[in-house]
Amino acid sequence: MTAPGVEAITWWQDDPRRFAAECAAMKEAAPDLRWSDEGFGGWSGEVPLWPFGRAAPHGLADLVEGRRLQVTVACLPAHPMLAPLVVPDVELPIEALGLNTWHLLPNGALCLFRGTSWWDPARLAADLVPKISGWYIEYRLMTCHCISRMPDRGVDVNARLDKIIEACAAGTA
């Protein structure tokens, strides 16, 4: 709420250099996400399937049925002091909401951190893209019953999951 006669400004109007850095980094990390200044601003669209520094496992496309994850990355009014909320466009089992086995918040947004102190305001929203892409692959592993809970160290940093992806896609998991 603003005082009478005072016009509120958005975080991107307040810090145009930060906004330019955010947009440039997001274009590099996830070129299919598009910026919108609706609400408090954010991006929506598809994230890359495998934005990791290693070769994708065989069968990855089969595991995800050839589809990439659609998300909305919603900035909050205090961005970048508060992490963006990332809402996936997938069918979530109602019992999964708020459970750490699925790494979801009660509102359906992804739980990408162990706590609020894990977000560093010096980081950019684009830095979350590997975690978002990794969540999707782990989600697919969960829905195929190849894993019983999402790992604490996800596919974005844990190459051991690559073998599980291959086994799940081959139907041998």
MODELLER restraints for C-alpha pairs under 7 A, 6 or more apart:
rsr = mdl.restraints
at = mdl.atoms
rsr.add(forms.Gaussian(group=physical.xy_distance, feature=features.Distance(at['CA:2:A'], at['CA:8:A']), mean=6.25, stdev=0.5))
rsr.add(forms.Gaussian(group=physical.xy_distance, feature=features.Distance(at['CA:10:A'], at['CA:40:A']), mean=6.89, stdev=0.5))
rsr.add(forms.Gaussian(group=physical.xy_distance, feature=features.Distance(at['CA:11:A'], at['CA:77:A']), mean=6.57, stdev=0.5))
rsr.add(forms.Gaussian(group=physical.xy_distance, feature=features.Distance(at['CA:11:A'], at['CA:78:A']), mean=6.93, stdev=0.5))
rsr.add(forms.Gaussian(group=physical.xy_distance, feature=features.Distance(at['CA:11:A'], at['CA:79:A']), mean=6.37, stdev=0.5))
rsr.add(forms.Gaussian(group=physical.xy_distance, feature=features.Distance(at['CA:12:A'], at['CA:19:A']), mean=5.15, stdev=0.5))
rsr.add(forms.Gaussian(group=physical.xy_distance, feature=features.Distance(at['CA:22:A'], at['CA:124:A']), mean=5.87, stdev=0.5))
rsr.add(forms.Gaussian(group=physical.xy_distance, feature=features.Distance(at['CA:22:A'], at['CA:125:A']), mean=6.65, stdev=0.5))
rsr.add(forms.Gaussian(group=physical.xy_distance, feature=features.Distance(at['CA:25:A'], at['CA:126:A']), mean=5.77, stdev=0.5))
rsr.add(forms.Gaussian(group=physical.xy_distance, feature=features.Distance(at['CA:26:A'], at['CA:126:A']), mean=4.73, stdev=0.5))
rsr.add(forms.Gaussian(group=physical.xy_distance, feature=features.Distance(at['CA:29:A'], at['CA:126:A']), mean=6.02, stdev=0.5))
rsr.add(forms.Gaussian(group=physical.xy_distance, feature=features.Distance(at['CA:29:A'], at['CA:129:A']), mean=6.71, stdev=0.5))
rsr.add(forms.Gaussian(group=physical.xy_distance, feature=features.Distance(at['CA:30:A'], at['CA:47:A']), mean=5.51, stdev=0.5))
rsr.add(forms.Gaussian(group=physical.xy_distance, feature=features.Distance(at['CA:30:A'], at['CA:48:A']), mean=6.07, stdev=0.5))
rsr.add(forms.Gaussian(group=physical.xy_distance, feature=features.Distance(at['CA:32:A'], at['CA:45:A']), mean=5.85, stdev=0.5))
rsr.add(forms.Gaussian(group=physical.xy_distance, feature=features.Distance(at['CA:32:A'], at['CA:46:A']), mean=5.53, stdev=0.5))
rsr.add(forms.Gaussian(group=physical.xy_distance, feature=features.Distance(at['CA:32:A'], at['CA:47:A']), mean=6.65, stdev=0.5))
rsr.add(forms.Gaussian(group=physical.xy_distance, feature=features.Distance(at['CA:33:A'], at['CA:43:A']), mean=5.59, stdev=0.5))
rsr.add(forms.Gaussian(group=physical.xy_distance, feature=features.Distance(at['CA:33:A'], at['CA:44:A']), mean=5.06, stdev=0.5))
rsr.add(forms.Gaussian(group=physical.xy_distance, feature=features.Distance(at['CA:33:A'], at['CA:45:A']), mean=4.46, stdev=0.5))
rsr.add(forms.Gaussian(group=physical.xy_distance, feature=features.Distance(at['CA:33:A'], at['CA:46:A']), mean=5.87, stdev=0.5))
rsr.add(forms.Gaussian(group=physical.xy_distance, feature=features.Distance(at['CA:33:A'], at['CA:47:A']), mean=6.76, stdev=0.5))
rsr.add(forms.Gaussian(group=physical.xy_distance, feature=features.Distance(at['CA:34:A'], at['CA:43:A']), mean=5.06, stdev=0.5))
rsr.add(forms.Gaussian(group=physical.xy_distance, feature=features.Distance(at['CA:34:A'], at['CA:44:A']), mean=5.44, stdev=0.5))
rsr.add(forms.Gaussian(group=physical.xy_distance, feature=features.Distance(at['CA:34:A'], at['CA:45:A']), mean=6.30, stdev=0.5))
rsr.add(forms.Gaussian(group=physical.xy_distance, feature=features.Distance(at['CA:35:A'], at['CA:42:A']), mean=5.65, stdev=0.5))
rsr.add(forms.Gaussian(group=physical.xy_distance, feature=features.Distance(at['CA:35:A'], at['CA:43:A']), mean=4.39, stdev=0.5))
rsr.add(forms.Gaussian(group=physical.xy_distance, feature=features.Distance(at['CA:35:A'], at['CA:44:A']), mean=6.81, stdev=0.5))
rsr.add(forms.Gaussian(group=physical.xy_distance, feature=features.Distance(at['CA:36:A'], at['CA:42:A']), mean=5.60, stdev=0.5))
rsr.add(forms.Gaussian(group=physical.xy_distance, feature=features.Distance(at['CA:36:A'], at['CA:43:A']), mean=5.99, stdev=0.5))
rsr.add(forms.Gaussian(group=physical.xy_distance, feature=features.Distance(at['CA:40:A'], at['CA:75:A']), mean=5.87, stdev=0.5))
rsr.add(forms.Gaussian(group=physical.xy_distance, feature=features.Distance(at['CA:40:A'], at['CA:76:A']), mean=5.87, stdev=0.5))
rsr.add(forms.Gaussian(group=physical.xy_distance, feature=features.Distance(at['CA:40:A'], at['CA:77:A']), mean=5.70, stdev=0.5))
rsr.add(forms.Gaussian(group=physical.xy_distance, feature=features.Distance(at['CA:41:A'], at['CA:74:A']), mean=6.32, stdev=0.5))
rsr.add(forms.Gaussian(group=physical.xy_distance, feature=features.Distance(at['CA:41:A'], at['CA:75:A']), mean=5.61, stdev=0.5))
rsr.add(forms.Gaussian(group=physical.xy_distance, feature=features.Distance(at['CA:42:A'], at['CA:73:A']), mean=5.35, stdev=0.5))
rsr.add(forms.Gaussian(group=physical.xy_distance, feature=features.Distance(at['CA:42:A'], at['CA:74:A']), mean=4.53, stdev=0.5))
rsr.add(forms.Gaussian(group=physical.xy_distance, feature=features.Distance(at['CA:42:A'], at['CA:75:A']), mean=5.27, stdev=0.5))
rsr.add(forms.Gaussian(group=physical.xy_distance, feature=features.Distance(at['CA:43:A'], at['CA:72:A']), mean=5.78, stdev=0.5))
rsr.add(forms.Gaussian(group=physical.xy_distance, feature=features.Distance(at['CA:43:A'], at['CA:73:A']), mean=5.03, stdev=0.5))
rsr.add(forms.Gaussian(group=physical.xy_distance, feature=features.Distance(at['CA:43:A'], at['CA:74:A']), mean=6.63, stdev=0.5))
rsr.add(forms.Gaussian(group=physical.xy_distance, feature=features.Distance(at['CA:44:A'], at['CA:71:A']), mean=5.54, stdev=0.5))
rsr.add(forms.Gaussian(group=physical.xy_distance, feature=features.Distance(at['CA:44:A'], at['CA:72:A']), mean=4.30, stdev=0.5))
rsr.add(forms.Gaussian(group=physical.xy_distance, feature=features.Distance(at['CA:44:A'], at['CA:73:A']), mean=6.08, stdev=0.5))
rsr.add(forms.Gaussian(group=physical.xy_distance, feature=features.Distance(at['CA:45:A'], at['CA:70:A']), mean=5.13, stdev=0.5))
rsr.add(forms.Gaussian(group=physical.xy_distance, feature=features.Distance(at['CA:45:A'], at['CA:71:A']), mean=5.67, stdev=0.5))
rsr.add(forms.Gaussian(group=physical.xy_distance, feature=features.Distance(at['CA:45:A'], at['CA:72:A']), mean=6.79, stdev=0.5))
rsr.add(forms.Gaussian(group=physical.xy_distance, feature=features.Distance(at['CA:46:A'], at['CA:68:A']), mean=6.15, stdev=0.5))
rsr.add(forms.Gaussian(group=physical.xy_distance, feature=features.Distance(at['CA:46:A'], at['CA:69:A']), mean=5.43, stdev=0.5))
rsr.add(forms.Gaussian(group=physical.xy_distance, feature=features.Distance(at['CA:46:A'], at['CA:70:A']), mean=4.35, stdev=0.5))
rsr.add(forms.Gaussian(group=physical.xy_distance, feature=features.Distance(at['CA:46:A'], at['CA:71:A']), mean=6.30, stdev=0.5))
rsr.add(forms.Gaussian(group=physical.xy_distance, feature=features.Distance(at['CA:47:A'], at['CA:68:A']), mean=6.62, stdev=0.5))
rsr.add(forms.Gaussian(group=physical.xy_distance, feature=features.Distance(at['CA:47:A'], at['CA:69:A']), mean=5.88, stdev=0.5))
rsr.add(forms.Gaussian(group=physical.xy_distance, feature=features.Distance(at['CA:47:A'], at['CA:70:A']), mean=6.55, stdev=0.5))
rsr.add(forms.Gaussian(group=physical.xy_distance, feature=features.Distance(at['CA:47:A'], at['CA:129:A']), mean=6.92, stdev=0.5))
rsr.add(forms.Gaussian(group=physical.xy_distance, feature=features.Distance(at['CA:47:A'], at['CA:133:A']), mean=6.46, stdev=0.5))
rsr.add(forms.Gaussian(group=physical.xy_distance, feature=features.Distance(at['CA:48:A'], at['CA:68:A']), mean=6.80, stdev=0.5))
rsr.add(forms.Gaussian(group=physical.xy_distance, feature=features.Distance(at['CA:48:A'], at['CA:133:A']), mean=6.56, stdev=0.5))
rsr.add(forms.Gaussian(group=physical.xy_distance, feature=features.Distance(at['CA:49:A'], at['CA:68:A']), mean=5.71, stdev=0.5))
rsr.add(forms.Gaussian(group=physical.xy_distance, feature=features.Distance(at['CA:49:A'], at['CA:133:A']), mean=5.82, stdev=0.5))
rsr.add(forms.Gaussian(group=physical.xy_distance, feature=features.Distance(at['CA:50:A'], at['CA:56:A']), mean=6.49, stdev=0.5))
rsr.add(forms.Gaussian(group=physical.xy_distance, feature=features.Distance(at['CA:50:A'], at['CA:133:A']), mean=6.72, stdev=0.5))
rsr.add(forms.Gaussian(group=physical.xy_distance, feature=features.Distance(at['CA:51:A'], at['CA:130:A']), mean=5.85, stdev=0.5))
rsr.add(forms.Gaussian(group=physical.xy_distance, feature=features.Distance(at['CA:52:A'], at['CA:130:A']), mean=6.78, stdev=0.5))
rsr.add(forms.Gaussian(group=physical.xy_distance, feature=features.Distance(at['CA:52:A'], at['CA:156:A']), mean=6.30, stdev=0.5))
rsr.add(forms.Gaussian(group=physical.xy_distance, feature=features.Distance(at['CA:57:A'], at['CA:162:A']), mean=5.60, stdev=0.5))
rsr.add(forms.Gaussian(group=physical.xy_distance, feature=features.Distance(at['CA:57:A'], at['CA:165:A']), mean=6.78, stdev=0.5))
rsr.add(forms.Gaussian(group=physical.xy_distance, feature=features.Distance(at['CA:57:A'], at['CA:166:A']), mean=6.01, stdev=0.5))
rsr.add(forms.Gaussian(group=physical.xy_distance, feature=features.Distance(at['CA:58:A'], at['CA:166:A']), mean=5.56, stdev=0.5))
rsr.add(forms.Gaussian(group=physical.xy_distance, feature=features.Distance(at['CA:59:A'], at['CA:166:A']), mean=5.53, stdev=0.5))
rsr.add(forms.Gaussian(group=physical.xy_distance, feature=features.Distance(at['CA:59:A'], at['CA:169:A']), mean=5.07, stdev=0.5))
rsr.add(forms.Gaussian(group=physical.xy_distance, feature=features.Distance(at['CA:59:A'], at['CA:170:A']), mean=6.88, stdev=0.5))
rsr.add(forms.Gaussian(group=physical.xy_distance, feature=features.Distance(at['CA:60:A'], at['CA:165:A']), mean=6.58, stdev=0.5))
rsr.add(forms.Gaussian(group=physical.xy_distance, feature=features.Distance(at['CA:60:A'], at['CA:169:A']), mean=6.78, stdev=0.5))
rsr.add(forms.Gaussian(group=physical.xy_distance, feature=features.Distance(at['CA:62:A'], at['CA:169:A']), mean=5.91, stdev=0.5))
rsr.add(forms.Gaussian(group=physical.xy_distance, feature=features.Distance(at['CA:63:A'], at['CA:140:A']), mean=6.76, stdev=0.5))
rsr.add(forms.Gaussian(group=physical.xy_distance, feature=features.Distance(at['CA:63:A'], at['CA:169:A']), mean=5.07, stdev=0.5))
rsr.add(forms.Gaussian(group=physical.xy_distance, feature=features.Distance(at['CA:64:A'], at['CA:140:A']), mean=6.41, stdev=0.5))
rsr.add(forms.Gaussian(group=physical.xy_distance, feature=features.Distance(at['CA:69:A'], at['CA:89:A']), mean=6.99, stdev=0.5))
rsr.add(forms.Gaussian(group=physical.xy_distance, feature=features.Distance(at['CA:69:A'], at['CA:136:A']), mean=6.51, stdev=0.5))
rsr.add(forms.Gaussian(group=physical.xy_distance, feature=features.Distance(at['CA:70:A'], at['CA:88:A']), mean=6.08, stdev=0.5))
rsr.add(forms.Gaussian(group=physical.xy_distance, feature=features.Distance(at['CA:70:A'], at['CA:89:A']), mean=5.28, stdev=0.5))
rsr.add(forms.Gaussian(group=physical.xy_distance, feature=features.Distance(at['CA:71:A'], at['CA:86:A']), mean=6.60, stdev=0.5))
rsr.add(forms.Gaussian(group=physical.xy_distance, feature=features.Distance(at['CA:71:A'], at['CA:87:A']), mean=5.51, stdev=0.5))
rsr.add(forms.Gaussian(group=physical.xy_distance, feature=features.Distance(at['CA:71:A'], at['CA:88:A']), mean=4.42, stdev=0.5))
rsr.add(forms.Gaussian(group=physical.xy_distance, feature=features.Distance(at['CA:71:A'], at['CA:89:A']), mean=5.57, stdev=0.5))
rsr.add(forms.Gaussian(group=physical.xy_distance, feature=features.Distance(at['CA:72:A'], at['CA:86:A']), mean=5.68, stdev=0.5))
rsr.add(forms.Gaussian(group=physical.xy_distance, feature=features.Distance(at['CA:72:A'], at['CA:87:A']), mean=5.21, stdev=0.5))
rsr.add(forms.Gaussian(group=physical.xy_distance, feature=features.Distance(at['CA:72:A'], at['CA:88:A']), mean=6.58, stdev=0.5))
rsr.add(forms.Gaussian(group=physical.xy_distance, feature=features.Distance(at['CA:73:A'], at['CA:84:A']), mean=6.20, stdev=0.5))
rsr.add(forms.Gaussian(group=physical.xy_distance, feature=features.Distance(at['CA:73:A'], at['CA:85:A']), mean=5.73, stdev=0.5))
rsr.add(forms.Gaussian(group=physical.xy_distance, feature=features.Distance(at['CA:73:A'], at['CA:86:A']), mean=4.51, stdev=0.5))
rsr.add(forms.Gaussian(group=physical.xy_distance, feature=features.Distance(at['CA:73:A'], at['CA:87:A']), mean=6.55, stdev=0.5))
rsr.add(forms.Gaussian(group=physical.xy_distance, feature=features.Distance(at['CA:74:A'], at['CA:84:A']), mean=5.35, stdev=0.5))
rsr.add(forms.Gaussian(group=physical.xy_distance, feature=features.Distance(at['CA:74:A'], at['CA:85:A']), mean=5.09, stdev=0.5))
rsr.add(forms.Gaussian(group=physical.xy_distance, feature=features.Distance(at['CA:74:A'], at['CA:86:A']), mean=6.26, stdev=0.5))
rsr.add(forms.Gaussian(group=physical.xy_distance, feature=features.Distance(at['CA:75:A'], at['CA:84:A']), mean=4.48, stdev=0.5))
rsr.add(forms.Gaussian(group=physical.xy_distance, feature=features.Distance(at['CA:75:A'], at['CA:85:A']), mean=6.48, stdev=0.5))
rsr.add(forms.Gaussian(group=physical.xy_distance, feature=features.Distance(at['CA:76:A'], at['CA:82:A']), mean=6.70, stdev=0.5))
rsr.add(forms.Gaussian(group=physical.xy_distance, feature=features.Distance(at['CA:76:A'], at['CA:84:A']), mean=6.12, stdev=0.5))
rsr.add(forms.Gaussian(group=physical.xy_distance, feature=features.Distance(at['CA:80:A'], at['CA:121:A']), mean=5.09, stdev=0.5))
rsr.add(forms.Gaussian(group=physical.xy_distance, feature=features.Distance(at['CA:81:A'], at['CA:121:A']), mean=4.99, stdev=0.5))
rsr.add(forms.Gaussian(group=physical.xy_distance, feature=features.Distance(at['CA:83:A'], at['CA:119:A']), mean=6.01, stdev=0.5))
rsr.add(forms.Gaussian(group=physical.xy_distance, feature=features.Distance(at['CA:84:A'], at['CA:125:A']), mean=6.81, stdev=0.5))
rsr.add(forms.Gaussian(group=physical.xy_distance, feature=features.Distance(at['CA:85:A'], at['CA:109:A']), mean=6.11, stdev=0.5))
rsr.add(forms.Gaussian(group=physical.xy_distance, feature=features.Distance(at['CA:86:A'], at['CA:109:A']), mean=5.30, stdev=0.5))
rsr.add(forms.Gaussian(group=physical.xy_distance, feature=features.Distance(at['CA:86:A'], at['CA:110:A']), mean=5.59, stdev=0.5))
rsr.add(forms.Gaussian(group=physical.xy_distance, feature=features.Distance(at['CA:87:A'], at['CA:108:A']), mean=6.41, stdev=0.5))
rsr.add(forms.Gaussian(group=physical.xy_distance, feature=features.Distance(at['CA:87:A'], at['CA:109:A']), mean=4.40, stdev=0.5))
rsr.add(forms.Gaussian(group=physical.xy_distance, feature=features.Distance(at['CA:87:A'], at['CA:110:A']), mean=6.19, stdev=0.5))
rsr.add(forms.Gaussian(group=physical.xy_distance, feature=features.Distance(at['CA:88:A'], at['CA:109:A']), mean=6.88, stdev=0.5))
rsr.add(forms.Gaussian(group=physical.xy_distance, feature=features.Distance(at['CA:96:A'], at['CA:102:A']), mean=5.97, stdev=0.5))
rsr.add(forms.Gaussian(group=physical.xy_distance, feature=features.Distance(at['CA:97:A'], at['CA:104:A']), mean=5.64, stdev=0.5))
rsr.add(forms.Gaussian(group=physical.xy_distance, feature=features.Distance(at['CA:97:A'], at['CA:105:A']), mean=6.00, stdev=0.5))
rsr.add(forms.Gaussian(group=physical.xy_distance, feature=features.Distance(at['CA:97:A'], at['CA:106:A']), mean=4.80, stdev=0.5))
rsr.add(forms.Gaussian(group=physical.xy_distance, feature=features.Distance(at['CA:97:A'], at['CA:107:A']), mean=6.99, stdev=0.5))
rsr.add(forms.Gaussian(group=physical.xy_distance, feature=features.Distance(at['CA:97:A'], at['CA:108:A']), mean=5.90, stdev=0.5))
rsr.add(forms.Gaussian(group=physical.xy_distance, feature=features.Distance(at['CA:98:A'], at['CA:104:A']), mean=5.20, stdev=0.5))
rsr.add(forms.Gaussian(group=physical.xy_distance, feature=features.Distance(at['CA:98:A'], at['CA:105:A']), mean=4.37, stdev=0.5))
rsr.add(forms.Gaussian(group=physical.xy_distance, feature=features.Distance(at['CA:98:A'], at['CA:106:A']), mean=3.99, stdev=0.5))
rsr.add(forms.Gaussian(group=physical.xy_distance, feature=features.Distance(at['CA:101:A'], at['CA:149:A']), mean=4.49, stdev=0.5))
rsr.add(forms.Gaussian(group=physical.xy_distance, feature=features.Distance(at['CA:101:A'], at['CA:150:A']), mean=5.43, stdev=0.5))
rsr.add(forms.Gaussian(group=physical.xy_distance, feature=features.Distance(at['CA:102:A'], at['CA:149:A']), mean=6.34, stdev=0.5))
rsr.add(forms.Gaussian(group=physical.xy_distance, feature=features.Distance(at['CA:102:A'], at['CA:150:A']), mean=5.68, stdev=0.5))
rsr.add(forms.Gaussian(group=physical.xy_distance, feature=features.Distance(at['CA:103:A'], at['CA:110:A']), mean=6.11, stdev=0.5))
rsr.add(forms.Gaussian(group=physical.xy_distance, feature=features.Distance(at['CA:103:A'], at['CA:111:A']), mean=4.89, stdev=0.5))
rsr.add(forms.Gaussian(group=physical.xy_distance, feature=features.Distance(at['CA:103:A'], at['CA:150:A']), mean=6.80, stdev=0.5))
rsr.add(forms.Gaussian(group=physical.xy_distance, feature=features.Distance(at['CA:104:A'], at['CA:110:A']), mean=4.66, stdev=0.5))
rsr.add(forms.Gaussian(group=physical.xy_distance, feature=features.Distance(at['CA:104:A'], at['CA:111:A']), mean=4.87, stdev=0.5))
rsr.add(forms.Gaussian(group=physical.xy_distance, feature=features.Distance(at['CA:105:A'], at['CA:111:A']), mean=5.63, stdev=0.5))
rsr.add(forms.Gaussian(group=physical.xy_distance, feature=features.Distance(at['CA:112:A'], at['CA:131:A']), mean=6.80, stdev=0.5))
rsr.add(forms.Gaussian(group=physical.xy_distance, feature=features.Distance(at['CA:130:A'], at['CA:156:A']), mean=5.83, stdev=0.5))
rsr.add(forms.Gaussian(group=physical.xy_distance, feature=features.Distance(at['CA:131:A'], at['CA:156:A']), mean=6.06, stdev=0.5))
rsr.add(forms.Gaussian(group=physical.xy_distance, feature=features.Distance(at['CA:134:A'], at['CA:154:A']), mean=6.35, stdev=0.5))
rsr.add(forms.Gaussian(group=physical.xy_distance, feature=features.Distance(at['CA:134:A'], at['CA:155:A']), mean=5.29, stdev=0.5))
rsr.add(forms.Gaussian(group=physical.xy_distance, feature=features.Distance(at['CA:134:A'], at['CA:156:A']), mean=5.28, stdev=0.5))
rsr.add(forms.Gaussian(group=physical.xy_distance, feature=features.Distance(at['CA:138:A'], at['CA:150:A']), mean=6.11, stdev=0.5))
rsr.add(forms.Gaussian(group=physical.xy_distance, feature=features.Distance(at['CA:141:A'], at['CA:147:A']), mean=5.84, stdev=0.5))
rsr.add(forms.Gaussian(group=physical.xy_distance, feature=features.Distance(at['CA:142:A'], at['CA:148:A']), mean=6.18, stdev=0.5))
rsr.add(forms.Gaussian(group=physical.xy_distance, feature=features.Distance(at['CA:142:A'], at['CA:149:A']), mean=6.77, stdev=0.5))
rsr.add(forms.Gaussian(group=physical.xy_distance, feature=features.Distance(at['CA:146:A'], at['CA:168:A']), mean=5.97, stdev=0.5))
rsr.add(forms.Gaussian(group=physical.xy_distance, feature=features.Distance(at['CA:146:A'], at['CA:173:A']), mean=5.87, stdev=0.5))
rsr.add(forms.Gaussian(group=physical.xy_distance, feature=features.Distance(at['CA:155:A'], at['CA:161:A']), mean=5.87, stdev=0.5))
rsr.add(forms.Gaussian(group=physical.xy_distance, feature=features.Distance(at['CA:164:A'], at['CA:173:A']), mean=6.85, stdev=0.5))
rsr.add(forms.Gaussian(group=physical.xy_distance, feature=features.Distance(at['CA:167:A'], at['CA:173:A']), mean=4.88, stdev=0.5))
